[in-house]
């Protein structure tokens, strides 16, 4: 294949703006997948992704298309749209020369539209702006086109309008992409340099590395080395995505495909690493920054016998998703488990669902938390983020008022024709406590957000604990702001009282802030009349039975453990 006839490009957009539907139309037009086999969201093979209607994992595919008497090889990568998976997008863009920036004609420019645009500009990727869903009854093609011009300074004539659902304008878009996107750079005669932009794990064949050949070529049987860890291996198979794995003899410069070496440890094949031929010298590729977990949850098996199974399940899952981390954690209440770090709340939900479905585990999940740092002088610091809120002009006041109550500091406000972009520096802990949902509420569902971690700052926090019968429930302990501690303690104690089942003994629920009890609720026990069948005799006979019952309840209270269901834990966690 002539290098000038190869195009490597991605589709980037805010969540639910039609990326996967557009991919379906491309697969149909290029006859990569026959029409009778083509189903919606074809590249989203994960059942959770299909159920939620969102892309959670990048997905490459090779297509062939004849245009102007020339046969073109098109390597397309579909990307996620949610902010939690921005790392997937950045990896994708590093393997592409072009990107289709897709914008919903009914919603206009949103948070991730802007974030992905600047990520593409940072990678020097050529951008093709496209307005999608022009067939929708409430489509505002003219105003959204003007918004693209105002926000990104595109020229009106370069903005295309399509309907990925009906196919209107899609083939024209594909032809424009071929004309606008440059062919891959690099040299076929140079030493091999191969970028690993993703990886998956196959239980039988080992690690499958998703690669972009920057220089040289790669074939089966060749002896290669990985730059970062200096490990070596022989190539057992190379191929491309059709979108299924399709073996071939060789991958040439500019092509996107996969490489199998038989390596069983995915840690030996790092995303962002450079593959080279053994004995050749070449400068390594820049690679990627390793993503840092932002949200942490405790994960504990409901059945203690499943602890080893949980460990194996997390290890297997991490082979296909290297962006989450886990470490041993012990709870005096739940026993042994793991502290798992995620990129965000949606990422946490996806992993939780996979653990349940793919491995059949019944688990307890503790409340999400951020990572606080304790300095040498005893002060605590917390992560701060730069939050960008994209909101219609009508709701700017409501959004500003809410962000001020969340300890946010307004840094910048940009006003456009129909909307505004508000930038706040705000504690990241606010985000995991429902900030996004509240912003949706105050803006009637129109606000969208994007964020990035900036630094750690001093936090005036105290420890809030929940005790039941003087026993701390450590999974409900957390750091909270000092000025909110008393209110949260009362709310959590009250909510736990509603959620706890009654027992044969009294349950005393207390909220403790830095060792001081600030709230209390009592849950009365079941009543049983032990004298019901007592007939005759004097008062002392009745008193003896009541005294015996009292001592029995005392022993029961001392030996019994309060049972907390996942529902009770969740009810209390939602207060936070």
N, C-alpha and C positions, 0 to 999 in steps of 0.2 A: 504494500500500500504506500503510495506517494505521501510523504509527510505533509504536503500542502493540502491533502484531501482528508485530513483528520481534524475533528473538532471535539474538544473536551469541555463540557459545560455543565452547569448545575442550574436547578430551579430554586430560588430563594423567595420567601414570603413570610408574612405574619401567619399565625396559625389559622387554618380554615379558610384560606383565600383561594384554594383550588389547585394546589401543586400536584397532588396525586391524581386528580382528574385529568390535568393537562398531560401528565406522563402517560395515562391510559390512551389519550388521543394520539400521542406520538407513537406509541407501540402499535396502534391500529393503522395509522397512516403509513408507517414504514414496514408494515406486515411482519414485525418481529414476533408478534403473537397473533395467531389466527383469531378472527372475530368470534367464533363459537367458543373459544377457550378464554377469551378476555373477560375478566370480571372486574368490578369496581375496585380501586385501590390495589391494582395487581401487584405492585412491588411491596406493599405492606403485608408481608406474609405472617407477621406475628398476630395471633388472634386477638390479643388485647388491643393492638393498634387498630384492627378492623372494627372492634366493638366500640371503641371510643371515637373512631372516625378521624384519628390524628396520626401523623407520622412520628415515630419515636426513635427511628434508626435510619441512618443514611442507607440508600440502596442504589447501586450502580447497574447499568444495563448498556449493552452495545447494540447499536442499530445501524442499518445500512440504508442509504437513501440516494436515489439518482436525481440529480438536478443539473440542468444545463448541459446534458450529455456527459456528465462526470459522476462517478460513483463515490459517495462520501461515507466515511466511517465515523459515526457519531457515538461518542461515549458520554452518556447522560448520568448524572447522579441526582436522585431525589433526596431532599433534605428535610429535617424536622423544622417546624415553625415556632415551637414553644421555647421560651427563654431558657428553660432548664437544659435544653439540648443545643445551646449555641456552640458548644465545643464541637459537636458533630459538624456544624456548618463551617466553622473555621478550618477544620481538617479537609473538608470537601473542597473549599475554595482554593486551598494550596495545591490541589491536584488539577485545577481547571484554569483555562484561559478566558472563559466567558461565563456569564451568569444571567439568566432571565429573572428579572425582578418583577414578581407578579403582585398586582394590587386588586383587591375586590372592588368592583364598581359600586357596590352597595354600602361599603364601609370606609373606603378611602385609605389613606396612609395611616398605619398603625405603628405601635411601638417597635415590633420586630422588623417591620418594613425598613425603618430608619437604621436599626442596629445592623441588619444584614447588609444594607447599602454601604455603610461605612466599613464593615468588615471586608466587603468585596473591594472597596477602594484601597484599603490598606494592603491588600494582596495584589494590587494593580490588575485586577480582573476587569475585562470589558463588560459593561452592563447594558442590557437591553430591557427598557421599561415596557411593561405590558399591563393593560387594564383588562381584567377578567370579569366574567358573569354579566356581560352586556345584555344577555337575554332576560335577566331578572326584571320583574315588573317595577321594582323600586331602584333600578340602576340609575346612577347619576354620572354618566360617562364624561360629560363636559366638565363638570366641577372637579371630578377626580383627576382628569387629565390636567386641569389647571393647577391642582394641588401638587402633582408631580413636578410641574414646571416651577412652582413657587418654592417648594421644599428642596428639590435636588438640582434645579437649574437645567433640567432636560430641555431639549428643543421639541416643539410640538410635533414636528414631522417625524421624529424618531420614536414616538410613543404609539404602540400598536394596540388595537382593541380586538378582543376575542371572546368567544364563549367556549370554554373547555368542555362544557357539558354537551352542547349541540355540535361542536366541531367548527363553528363559524370562525374563520380567520386563522385557524390553527396551522394549516399547511403553509399559509403565507408567513406565519411566525417562524416556522421551521426553516423556510428558505431565507428569511431575514437573518436568522441566527447563523446560518452557514456563511452568508455574505459579510456579516459584521464581526463575528468572532474570529480571532487570528488562529492559525494553526499552531501546534505546540512548537516550542523552541528546543534547543539542544542539538546534539550531533550523533548520528548513527555510528560514526567512526571513532568516537571517544570511548574511554573506559566506562564500564557500566556504572551508572548511578540510578538507583531505584528507590523511590519514596514509598514507605509503608504508611498509608493514610487510614487504614482500619484493619481489624483482624477479627476472626471468628475461630471457634474451636469445634472440631469434629472428634467425637470419641474414638473413632477408628483411625483417622488419617492425621490427627494432631492439629496443629495450628494452621489456619488458612489465612495468609496475609493478603490484604487488598493493596495493590501496588499501582504506581504510575511510573513508567519507564521514562526517565528524564534524558539520559544519555545511554548509548550503546544498545544492547539487546540481551535477552535472557532466554535460555532454552533448557529443556529437561536434561538432567544428568550433569549439569555444570556445577562446579565447586564454588560456593559463595561464602561470604562472611558478613556478619552484622556489625556495623561500625561501633555502636555504643558499648556492647558487651564483649566484642571481639570473638564471639562464638562463630563456628563454621558449620556448614551443612551442605549436603548435596540435594539439588533440586529433583524431586520425585515427580512433579507435575506442574505445568503452567497452563493457563487458559484464560478465558474471558467470561463475562456474564451475559447470558442470552435471554432472560436474566438468570437462568439456571447456570451452574458451573459447566462450562463447555471446554474440554481440554483442546490444546492446539500445540503445534511443534515449537513455536517461538513467539515471544512478545517483543515487538520492535519499539524503537524510540517514539514517544508520544502516545503509546497505547496504554489503556487502563485494563487491568486484569487481576488474576490471583496467582499466588505462588504457594506450593506445598513442599515442605522440606522434611516432614516426618517428625519435627520437633514437637514434643508433648507438653512442654512447659511454656505457656504463653508469655511468661515474664522474660523469656529469651528472645521473643519477637516483639519489640516495643513499637507502639504506634509513633510515627515520626522518625524512626530510625532509617538509615540508608543501607541498602544491600549493594555490595560490591563483589567483583570476582576476586578470588584469592590470588594474590600475587600481583594484582594491579593497584596502582596508586591513583586516587581521585579525591577531590575535596568533598567532604560530607555535605548533605543538604541541611538547611536550617532546622527542619523538624518543627515540633510543637511544644508549647508550654503544657506541663502536666496540670489538669484541672484540679482545683482544691475542693474537697467536700465542704458544703456550706450548712447542711442540716444534718443533725445527728439524732437517731432514734435507738432506744434499747430494744433488742429483739430476743424474746425468751420463748422456749418451747412450752406449750401447755402441759405436755407430758414430759417429765424429766428424762425418760428413756429415749426421747428424740433428740437429745443434745448432740450426739455424734452425727446423727442424720442432718441436723441443722448446719453443723460445721461443714460437712461434705457438700451440702446443697449450696451454701454461700461460696465455697471454693469453685464449684462447677459454674455457678452463675457468673462469678467474676471473670471466668475465662472468656465469656462473650460480652461482658460489660466491665471494662477495666476502670471505669470512672467512679465506682463506689469502693469504699474501703471498709474493713471491719476488724475489730479487735475484741479480745475477751473482756467480759464484764460480769461482775457478780452482784446480785441483788439479795439482800437478806430476806426479801419477801418472795421473789420469783425464782431464786436460785441462780444457776449459771446460764449465761447467755452471751450476746455479742452487742457491742456498740457499733452501729453501722452508720457511715457517713455518706450522704447523697449530695448531688448537685443542686437539688431543690425539692419542693414538696411533690411535684408531679413525678419526678424521678423516683422518689421514695414510694409513691403509690404504685408505680409500675413494677418495681422490684418486689414489693409486698405481694402483689397479685401473682407474680411469677412464682414466688416461693410456695404459695398456696396451690396453684394449679399444676405446676410442673413437677413439684416434689411432694405434694400431698401433706404439707405441714400445717398443723394447727398452732398458731403462735400468739403470744402477747406482744403488743407494740406499745412502748411508752410514749410519752408526749415528745414532740420534736423540740430540739433545743439547738442553740448556736454554741460555738466554742468560745468560752470566756478565758481570758489569760490573766494569771495572777502575777504581779510584778514583785520585785524584791522588797519594795517598801510596803507590801500588803494591799496595794490598790488593785482594783479589777479593771480590765479593759474588755471592750466588746467590739465586734466587727461593725463597721459602718459601710453603707452602700450609697452610690449615687443613683437615685431613683428618677427616672424620666416618665412623666405621666402625659399621655396624649389624650386630649379631651376636647369635645366641642365647646365653643365659646360660651354657650348657655350655662355650662356647669362649672366654669372656672372657679367661681366664688365658693361653691360647695366643696370642691376638691381642696382648695386652699385652706378652708376652715378645718376640714378633717385632718389634713397633713400637719397642721399646727398642733392639733391635739395628740399627734403621734410622735412628738418631739422632733419633727422635721424642720430643717432650716432651708428656706427658699434661696436658691443660688442664682436661678435665671428663669425668666419667663419670656417665651417667644410667641408672638401672636401672628397667626396667619388669617387668611380670609374666612375660614370656617371653623378653625380650631386653634388650640394653643398647646404649646409644649412647656411643661413646668418641670424644672429640675430641682430636686431636693437632696440634701444630705441627711440621712435618716438611719437610725439603728436597724441592722438587718433582722434583729429579733422581732421587729414589728411586722416584717414581711411574713414570717412563719406563723404569726398569730392572726392571720386573716386580713392583712392590709389590702391585698388585691381584691378580695371579695367585698370589703367595705367600700373601696373606691368604685367598684362596679355598682354598688347599691346607691351611693350618693350621686352617681352620674347616670342613673337609669340604664346601666349596662353599657354605656358608650366608652368609658375610659379604658385604655390599655396601657400596660406598663412594661418598662425595660429597666434592668438594673445591672450594676457591676460593683464588685467589692472595691473599696478604695483604701481603707486602713483600719487600725484599731484605735479606739479612743476610751478615755476614762469613763467608767460607768458607776453610778451611785446605786449599787444593787445590794440586796440582802437575801438571806436564805429563807425561803418559805417552805415549811414542812407540814405534812398532814399526819396526825397521830390518831390511831384507833385503839382505845383501851391502853393508852400510854406506849404503844408500839408504833414507831415511825414507819410509814409506808414509803420506802425510799424511792419507789418509781413515781411518786407524786411530788417529790421534792424538786425545787427549781429555784433559780435566781430570778428575782423580780425587782423592779424599781422601788426604791424606798417609799416614794410618795404614793405608790399604788398597793403596797403590801397588805395593809389592813383590809382594804376593800376586797382584794382578791382572796384573802384568807376567809373572810365571811362568806363570800360567794361559793368557794370550793367546799367548805364545810357543809353549807346548806345543800349544795347539789349532791354531795356524797351521801348525806342522810336520806335523800329521796331515792338514791340508786341502790343503797345497800339493802339486802334482804334481812328481815328480822330473824333473830336467833333465840335460843333458850336463855340467853343472858343479855344483860344491858350492854349496849355499845356506846362508848363515849368518844365522840369525834372532836378533835381539837385542831385549830390552826395555830402554828407556832412560827413566829418571826424572830430570827436570831436568838432562839432559846426562850422567848417570852410568849406565853399563851395569849392570843389576842381574840380568839373566837372559839365557841364551843356549842355543840349540839348533842343531845342524848337521844338514842334510839331505843325505845322501851322493848323489853323482851316479850315473848309469848307468855300468856298467863295460863297457868294450869291449877285448878283447885284440887289439891291433894287430899282435902278433907271431905270431898264429895261423897265418898262411900263410907264415911265414918258415922257409925250409929252408936249412941249410948256413950257412957263414960263421962268423966269430968273434963274440965278445961285443960288440965295438964296433958292429957292424951293428944288433944288437938295441937297444943303448943309444941310437943315433941316432934310431930310430923312437919310442922312449919319450920322448926329449927333445922331438922334434917334436910329439908328442901333447900333452905338458905345456904347450908354448908355445901350441898351438892352443886348448886349454881356457882358458888365461889370457886370450887375445884374446877368446874367446867370452864369458867372464865379464865382461870390461870393456865389451863392446859389446851384450850381451844385457840385455833388460829382464825382470825376473821377472814372470810372468803370474799374476795373481790373478783367479780366477773370482768371480762373485757368491756362489757357495756357500762359497768359502773366506773371503770377506769376512764373510758372515753367520755362519759358524761362529765366527769370532773376535769379532764384535760381540756374540754371545749371551753371552759371558763377562761383558760389562758389564751 
